[in-house]
């Protein structure tokens, strides 16, 4: 049986990456929605079998500058209240936290590079455990308060809230497990001003990619394949 996944995308360079093949292998037809040009408010929040909200350079709190963010949060609020399967990555995770009534805000540090995340006890019993042994791509400086309805699944040295679940139907990750080598190279090549600002060497980031990317790709495949297989019918 074919299922549908609506993917809310904020930037063509921040796309599904390695999650795309996992979704297709699981039998999902993908509808990619460019939220900067399409009317998010016209999307039925309950129609798709799965909604995926990807990352972006804006902050979830910048709704005046980017009105589509408010529309996304409204969609997510309705969808999560209906307990419909939902996945958020980085900005997507922040929008999910905001939709659940929590504060999203600029953090104390910028995380860029392959970093360790530590699964919580609940995370070690979830698909997030696959990321416990390999560094994953981080590229964010915003964070959020953990929603009351959520279960914390992972933390990092800089940020307490790196992944959370809501029941068995929603998953949010602050890190970027979806990033392929090609995506990472594009981000590193395009992000020179940001890298200079934080005194980061692009060649060092490339060396870390060579060392850690293959492990993250496999962890991502395992984690999201497992999560999709456990979603309620």
Buried (B, 14 or more C-beta within 10 A) or exposed (E): EEBEBBBBBBBEEBBBBBBBEBBEEBEBEBEBBBBBEBEBEEBEBEEBBBBBBBBBBBBBBBBEEBEBBBBBBBBBBBBBEEBBBBBBBBBBBBBBBBBBEBEBEEEEEBBBBBBBBEBBEBBEEBBBBBBBEBBBBBBBBBBBBBBEBBBBBBBBEBBEBBBBBBEEBBBBBBBBBBBBBEBBBBBBEEBEEBBEEEEBEBEEBBEBBEEBBEBBBEBBBBBBBBBBEEBEE
